[in-house]
Amino acid sequence: MFKGSNVALITPFKNNSLDEEAYIKLIHFHMDNGTSGLVPAGTTGESPTLNHDEHQRVIDLCINESDGKIPVIAGTGSNSTEEAISLTSHAEKAGANGALIVTPYYNKPTQEGLYQHYKAINDKCGIPIIIYNIPGRSVIDMSVDTMARLFELKNIVGVKDATGDLDRVDQQLSKMGKEFIQMTGNDENAFEFNKRGGVGTISVTANIAPKLCSNFQKLSISKNQDELDKAEEIISRNVGGSLFQEKLILHLKHTSGKFPEKIKMILENQHLYNSDNLALIVESSIEKTPASGAWIKYIDEKKTVDSFIKSLSLLKEIYSCYRVKKTKIKSKQN
């Protein structure tokens, strides 16, 4: 059920409230362009700063709008075990096909602490759980041995691996076998990840290039050498060395981190999202430089994802003039 190109959906906001119209439009955009699965309220969807009502609404809308046509893997992780259980229980009742649960950030639990966190969620809920292992963000790396212990539980089915270490694919395959679902969280290593035994990605890039990412995933697991060559060509010609490998979107070299407002900016210029504040937690402005003006004009004229990919040199320039003005943090406290 969980494979191929799964999009880590952004959460669009307007006037500091969930923009349901834009969000529904994005969901159908992905369904029309070959996306394999939807991942609402993940960290790309700004889950740490969504309040509980927003978090649940984002999941509910995604499930209702997708209407069973493609899987929904709800982001329900938290560094609070009790909160993660609550969010996962809600997703299960709402009809999600699975839950993506990030390792507890900031807390830095031991490996036993990680095991007990996931076991508690497993024991209280009844839907498939995908571990999200992202040590660069959560400051804890779940070991292969801990993952193997968790795989023995009834609901733990796989991992979104964002370690960036391709050897982990081999180690996890050796320890847990092919039944353990492995999806990468790093678009730039997706080809090699699948060659080693992975079955797909939970992708940030799919927000703006869903058809390209979907086609790539299908080709990358083919047994036909010509199709494998086409998959490699997608990486090398269209996005290799730029969108994926230089990580202009994925890791945002010109700012302090991976904020989804950059994805929102691109979607806005593709006329898929319109908001007077590009992100929930950051108010941003784009200085009107020749580079940014040319890029916006280029997108306005072409209005296609392929033209966006061809404009990466201009995209690099616009990112260099993108400035964060002020940060607002929303509390989950009632």
C-alpha positions as CSV (number, residue, x, y, z in Angstrom):
1,M,0.0,0.0,0.0
2,F,2.8,2.4,0.9
3,K,5.2,3.0,-2.0
4,G,6.1,5.3,-4.9
5,S,5.9,9.1,-4.7
6,N,4.1,10.2,-1.5
7,V,3.9,14.0,-1.0
8,A,4.7,15.6,2.4
9,L,2.0,18.2,1.9
10,I,2.4,21.8,2.9
11,T,-0.3,23.4,5.0
12,P,-1.5,26.6,3.3
13,F,-2.6,29.5,5.5
14,K,-4.4,32.8,4.8
15,N,-4.7,35.5,7.4
16,N,-3.1,33.1,9.9
17,S,-5.9,30.6,9.4
18,L,-6.0,27.3,7.5
19,D,-6.8,28.1,3.9
20,E,-9.1,25.2,3.2
21,E,-9.8,26.2,-0.4
22,A,-6.1,26.2,-1.3
23,Y,-5.5,23.0,0.6
24,I,-8.3,21.1,-1.2
25,K,-7.0,22.4,-4.5
26,L,-3.6,21.1,-3.7
27,I,-4.9,17.6,-2.7
28,H,-6.8,17.3,-6.1
29,F,-3.7,18.6,-7.9
30,H,-1.7,15.7,-6.5
31,M,-4.5,13.2,-7.3
32,D,-4.6,14.4,-10.9
33,N,-0.8,14.2,-11.3
34,G,0.0,10.6,-10.2
35,T,1.0,11.1,-6.6
36,S,0.9,7.7,-4.9
37,G,0.0,8.9,-1.4
38,L,-0.7,12.0,0.7
39,V,1.1,12.8,3.9
40,P,-0.8,15.6,5.7
41,A,0.3,17.3,8.9
42,G,3.9,16.1,8.7
43,T,6.8,18.4,9.6
44,T,6.7,19.9,6.1
45,G,3.1,20.7,6.9
46,E,4.3,22.6,10.0
47,S,2.9,20.1,12.5
48,P,5.0,21.4,15.5
49,T,3.2,24.8,15.2
50,L,-0.3,23.7,14.3
51,N,-2.7,23.7,17.2
52,H,-4.7,20.6,17.9
53,D,-7.8,21.7,16.0
54,E,-5.8,22.7,13.0
55,H,-3.8,19.5,13.1
56,Q,-6.9,17.4,13.1
57,R,-8.7,19.5,10.5
58,V,-5.7,19.1,8.1
59,I,-5.9,15.3,8.4
60,D,-9.7,15.2,8.2
61,L,-9.8,17.3,5.0
62,C,-7.1,15.2,3.3
63,I,-9.0,12.0,4.1
64,N,-12.3,13.3,3.0
65,E,-11.1,14.9,-0.2
66,S,-9.0,11.9,-1.3
67,D,-12.0,9.7,-0.7
68,G,-10.1,6.4,-0.6
69,K,-8.6,6.9,-4.0
70,I,-5.0,7.0,-2.7
71,P,-3.5,6.3,0.7
72,V,-3.3,8.9,3.4
73,I,-0.4,8.6,5.9
74,A,-1.2,11.1,8.6
75,G,1.6,12.9,10.4
76,T,0.9,12.2,14.1
77,G,4.3,12.4,15.7
78,S,5.2,14.5,18.8
79,N,7.9,14.5,21.4
80,S,5.0,13.9,23.9
81,T,4.0,10.3,23.9
82,E,0.5,11.2,25.1
83,E,0.0,13.7,22.4
84,A,1.3,11.3,19.7
85,I,-1.2,8.7,20.9
86,S,-4.0,11.3,20.8
87,L,-3.2,12.4,17.3
88,T,-2.8,8.9,16.0
89,S,-6.1,7.8,17.5
90,H,-7.8,10.7,15.8
91,A,-6.2,9.8,12.5
92,E,-7.3,6.2,12.9
93,K,-10.9,7.2,13.7
94,A,-10.9,9.6,10.7
95,G,-10.0,6.9,8.3
96,A,-6.3,7.4,7.7
97,N,-4.5,4.4,6.1
98,G,-1.4,4.9,8.2
99,A,0.5,7.2,10.6
100,L,3.9,8.8,10.1
101,I,5.5,9.3,13.5
102,V,8.7,11.2,13.9
103,T,11.3,10.3,16.6
104,P,10.8,12.6,19.6
105,Y,12.6,15.8,18.9
106,Y,14.6,17.7,21.6
107,N,14.1,15.1,24.3
108,K,17.1,12.9,23.1
109,P,15.7,9.7,24.5
110,T,17.8,6.5,24.8
111,Q,17.2,3.6,22.4
112,E,15.1,2.0,25.1
113,G,13.2,5.3,25.5
114,L,12.5,5.3,21.7
115,Y,11.3,1.8,21.9
116,Q,8.9,2.5,24.7
117,H,7.6,5.7,23.0
118,Y,6.6,3.8,19.8
119,K,5.4,0.7,21.7
120,A,3.0,2.9,23.8
121,I,1.6,4.3,20.5
122,N,1.4,0.9,19.0
123,D,-0.4,-0.5,21.9
124,K,-3.1,2.2,22.0
125,C,-3.7,2.4,18.2
126,G,-4.6,0.1,15.4
127,I,-3.3,1.5,12.1
128,P,0.1,0.9,10.4
129,I,2.8,3.1,11.8
130,I,5.8,4.3,9.8
131,I,8.8,5.5,11.9
132,Y,10.3,8.8,10.7
133,N,14.0,8.7,11.5
134,I,15.5,12.1,10.9
135,P,18.5,12.5,13.3
136,G,19.5,15.8,11.7
137,R,16.3,17.4,13.0
138,S,15.3,15.4,16.1
139,V,18.9,15.0,17.4
140,I,18.4,11.2,17.9
141,D,19.1,8.4,15.5
142,M,17.1,5.2,15.9
143,S,19.4,2.3,15.6
144,V,18.7,-0.6,13.3
145,D,18.4,-2.9,16.3
146,T,15.8,-0.7,17.9
147,M,13.9,-0.6,14.6
148,A,14.0,-4.4,14.4
149,R,12.5,-4.7,17.9
150,L,9.7,-2.3,17.0
151,F,9.0,-4.2,13.7
152,E,8.0,-7.2,15.9
153,L,5.1,-5.2,17.2
154,K,1.7,-5.5,15.3
155,N,1.5,-2.0,13.8
156,I,5.0,-1.0,13.0
157,V,5.4,-1.5,9.3
158,G,8.3,0.6,8.0
159,V,10.5,3.7,8.0
160,K,10.9,7.1,6.4
161,D,14.6,7.2,6.4
162,A,16.1,10.7,6.4
163,T,19.5,9.7,7.7
164,G,21.1,10.3,4.3
165,D,23.1,7.1,4.9
166,L,22.4,4.7,2.1
167,D,24.1,1.9,3.9
168,R,21.2,1.9,6.3
169,V,19.0,0.6,3.5
170,D,21.2,-2.5,3.3
171,Q,21.4,-2.9,7.0
172,Q,17.6,-2.6,7.5
173,L,16.9,-4.9,4.6
174,S,19.2,-7.5,6.1
175,K,17.8,-7.2,9.6
176,M,14.0,-6.9,8.8
177,G,13.7,-8.3,5.3
178,K,11.6,-7.1,2.3
179,E,8.4,-6.9,4.3
180,F,9.7,-3.9,6.2
181,I,8.8,-0.8,4.1
182,Q,11.6,1.5,3.4
183,M,11.0,5.0,2.0
184,T,13.5,7.8,1.8
185,G,12.9,11.2,3.1
186,N,15.8,12.6,0.9
187,D,14.7,13.2,-2.7
188,E,18.3,13.5,-3.9
189,N,19.2,9.9,-3.0
190,A,15.9,8.3,-4.1
191,F,17.4,6.5,-7.1
192,E,20.1,4.7,-5.2
193,F,17.8,4.2,-2.2
194,N,15.3,2.2,-4.4
195,K,18.1,0.3,-6.1
196,R,19.2,-1.0,-2.7
197,G,15.7,-2.1,-1.7
198,G,13.6,1.0,-1.0
199,V,10.1,1.2,-2.4
200,G,9.5,5.0,-2.6
201,T,9.8,8.4,-1.0
202,I,7.9,10.8,1.2
203,S,8.9,13.8,-0.8
204,V,9.0,17.6,-0.3
205,T,9.8,18.1,-4.0
206,A,6.6,16.3,-5.0
207,N,4.8,19.4,-3.8
208,I,5.8,21.3,-6.9
209,A,6.7,18.5,-9.4
210,P,4.2,15.6,-8.6
211,K,4.1,14.1,-12.1
212,L,7.9,14.2,-12.5
213,C,8.4,12.6,-9.1
214,S,5.7,10.0,-9.7
215,N,7.2,9.0,-13.1
216,F,10.6,8.8,-11.6
217,Q,9.5,6.5,-8.8
218,K,7.8,4.1,-11.3
219,L,10.8,4.0,-13.5
220,S,13.4,3.6,-10.7
221,I,12.0,0.3,-9.6
222,S,11.6,-1.2,-13.1
223,K,13.3,-4.4,-14.1
224,N,13.8,-3.0,-17.6
225,Q,17.2,-1.4,-18.1
226,D,15.9,1.2,-20.5
227,E,13.4,2.4,-17.9
228,L,16.1,2.5,-15.3
229,D,18.2,4.6,-17.6
230,K,15.2,7.0,-18.0
231,A,14.9,7.3,-14.2
232,E,18.6,8.1,-13.9
233,E,18.2,10.6,-16.7
234,I,15.4,12.4,-14.8
235,I,17.8,12.9,-12.0
236,S,20.8,13.9,-14.1
237,R,19.1,16.1,-16.7
238,N,16.1,17.6,-15.0
239,V,17.0,17.9,-11.4
240,G,20.4,16.3,-10.9
241,G,22.9,18.8,-9.5
242,S,20.2,21.3,-9.0
243,L,16.8,20.6,-7.4
244,F,17.8,17.4,-5.6
245,Q,21.5,17.3,-5.2
246,E,22.1,21.0,-4.4
247,K,19.0,20.9,-2.3
248,L,17.9,24.4,-3.1
249,I,14.4,23.5,-2.0
250,L,15.1,20.6,0.3
251,H,17.6,22.2,2.6
252,L,17.4,25.9,1.6
253,K,21.0,27.0,1.5
254,H,20.3,30.7,1.8
255,T,18.3,30.5,5.0
256,S,18.6,28.8,8.4
257,G,16.6,25.7,7.6
258,K,14.0,23.7,5.7
259,F,11.0,26.0,6.0
260,P,7.9,25.3,3.9
261,E,7.4,28.9,2.9
262,K,9.8,28.4,0.0
263,I,7.6,25.6,-1.4
264,K,4.6,27.9,-0.9
265,M,6.3,30.7,-2.8
266,I,6.8,28.4,-5.8
267,L,3.3,27.1,-5.6
268,E,2.0,30.6,-5.5
269,N,3.8,31.4,-8.7
270,Q,2.4,28.3,-10.3
271,H,-1.1,29.7,-9.4
272,L,-1.8,26.7,-7.1
273,Y,-1.6,28.7,-3.9
274,N,-2.3,32.3,-3.0
275,S,-1.7,33.7,0.4
276,D,-0.7,37.1,1.9
277,N,1.5,35.3,4.4
278,L,3.5,32.4,2.9
279,A,4.0,30.5,6.1
280,L,2.4,30.0,9.5
281,I,5.5,30.6,11.5
282,V,7.4,33.1,9.3
283,E,6.5,36.4,7.8
284,S,8.7,36.9,4.7
285,S,9.3,39.4,2.0
286,I,11.0,39.0,-1.5
287,E,13.2,41.9,-2.5
288,K,12.3,42.9,-6.1
289,T,15.6,42.3,-7.8
290,P,16.2,41.7,-11.5
291,A,16.6,38.0,-10.7
292,S,13.4,37.6,-8.8
293,G,11.4,39.7,-11.3
294,A,12.7,37.6,-14.2
295,W,11.9,34.4,-12.4
296,I,8.4,35.4,-11.6
297,K,7.8,36.6,-15.2
298,Y,9.2,33.3,-16.5
299,I,6.8,31.3,-14.4
300,D,3.9,33.5,-15.2
301,E,4.5,33.1,-18.9
302,K,5.1,29.3,-18.9
303,K,2.9,28.2,-15.9
304,T,4.2,24.6,-16.0
305,V,6.3,22.5,-13.6
306,D,8.7,21.6,-16.4
307,S,9.4,25.3,-17.1
308,F,10.1,25.8,-13.4
309,I,12.7,23.0,-13.4
310,K,14.4,24.6,-16.4
311,S,14.5,27.9,-14.5
312,L,16.7,26.7,-11.7
313,S,19.5,29.1,-12.4
314,L,17.0,32.0,-11.8
315,L,15.6,30.1,-8.8
316,K,19.0,30.0,-7.2
317,E,19.3,33.8,-7.6
318,I,15.9,34.4,-6.1
319,Y,16.7,32.3,-3.0
320,S,19.8,34.4,-2.4
321,C,17.6,37.5,-2.1
322,Y,14.9,35.9,0.1
323,R,14.9,37.4,3.6
324,V,13.2,36.3,6.8
325,K,11.8,39.4,8.7
326,K,10.2,38.1,11.8
327,T,9.4,34.7,13.4
328,K,6.1,33.9,15.2
329,I,5.8,30.7,17.2
330,K,2.3,29.3,17.9
331,S,1.8,27.3,21.1
332,K,-0.1,24.1,21.3
333,Q,-1.1,24.9,24.9
334,N,-4.8,25.3,25.4
